[in-house]
């Protein structure tokens, strides 16, 4: 069902897309390249690297089992581990035993995760890397934290994935979701990416599912910015990795009409007085099981 939006240009973009051919999807190599460019254009990752250890470490610092069992963490869709490494380092302090499992479907990214966390100076940290799908994974023991940082969008069935994660948690354990709202940016992926194959699960969907389970949930929105640089004035057909990752497709073959409407939408949602920068928020939900 189309997303309702106050932005007139989004309606016009939908009309333009409906009359054009689907864009090519991102290949493995170009996906990694465009992802790196996208992250470099945003200040969100740096904020997450600070937020996760600062906010989660105190929440995981007490429990009747600590001292007798290791702290167990599962990260889902961990990429190259750049977000997980600061959290793992913060948790494995003062000799606390931590078993940190990273699940990542892309083999090259999974190898990066293993190398990055393996290089941490933390003798009490045990790292396990799973190059595969989360829905196929079974935890060998109850865990204290399962986190999804920008990974729930791609799950086939959001409800099933959340239930699978909740079943892994010990009493008092935490499920953390860091997921962008549908607007202003995820709506573009939903509209233009050829490779989702199902509804793109966004923060609003996660909130609905967690509420339906009557969990104790703490939520907050982290504000961030995405600098589009000179993308809006680049010539049509240029290789634009930030735009490619933003919409989840190769945009060089985009029709002139679709590109024009896309640029109009990005201009409409841009920050006041700064047409090259758009909001890049992320909604974080922390659910504790009883």
Residue, then its C-alpha position, 0 to 999 in steps of 0.5 A: x500500500x502506498x505510503x501517505x506523505x505530505x510531500x507533493x514531489x513524492x506523489x509525482x515521483x511515484x507516478x514517474x516510477x510507475x511508467x519506467x523500467x525497474x533499475x538494476x540492483x546493486x551487485x556485491x562489489x558495488x553494494x560494498x562500495x556504495x555502502x562505504x560512500x553512503x556511511x562516509x556522507x553521514x554522521x549517523x554511524x559515529x553517533x551509533x558507535x558512541x551510543x551503543x556502548x554508552x547506553x547498553x553497557x549499564x543496562x547489561x551490567x547487573x543480573x544474578x547470573x553475572x559472575x557465573x556465566x559470560x555475557x552473551x551478545x548476538x549482533x544481526x547484520x553486523x557488516x564489517x563490525x565497525x558498529x559492534x567493535x566499540x560495544x564489544x570492547x566496552x562490555x569486555x572490560x575488567x575481565x568480564x567474560x563476553x561471548x559475542x556472535x556476529x551474524x552477517x549474510x555477506x561473506x566478505x563483510x563477515x570476514x571483516x567483522x571477524x578481523x575487526x573484533x579479533x583485533x580488539x585488545x580484550x582477552x575476555x572476549x570470545x568472538x564467533x562469526x556466522x556467515x549466514x541468515x539469522x532466521x536459520x541460526x539457533x543460539x546454543x545458550x540463552x543470551x543477554x542481548x540481541x541487536x539489529x542495527x539497520x538489518x530488520x528492513x530486509x527480513x522476509x517476515x518481521x514478526x517471525x524474526x522478532x519472535x526468533x530473537x525474543x526466544x533466544x533471550x534469557x529473562x531480563x535480556x534485551x532486544x535492541x532495534x536501530x531502524x530508520x523511519x519510512x520517511x524521509x529516506x526509506x520510502x525511496x528504497x521501498x519505491x526504487x529498489x528492485x531487490x526487496x521482494x517484500x515490504x521494507x520493514x521500517x521503524x513504524x513496523x517494529x514499534x507496532x510489532x513490539x507493542x503487540x507483544x506487550x514488552x517493556x520498551x524504551x524508545x528514542x530518535x537519534x538525529x543525523x544528517x546525510x550530506x548529498x554533496x554535489x549529487x543533485x547537480x551531477x550530470x544525468x547518468x553519472x556514477x553516484x554511489x551515495x544515491x545508489x545506496x540510498x535507493x538500493x539500485x544502480x541509478x545511472x540508468x534512471x530516466x531523466x523524468x524519474x531523476x528530476x522528480x527524485x531530485x525535487x523530493x530530496x530538495x523538498x526534504x532537505x534541511x532548511x537553508x542547506x539544500x545539500x543535506x537531508x535528515x538521516x534519523x534512526x529510531x532506537x527501541x530497547x525491549x526487555x523481556x520478563 
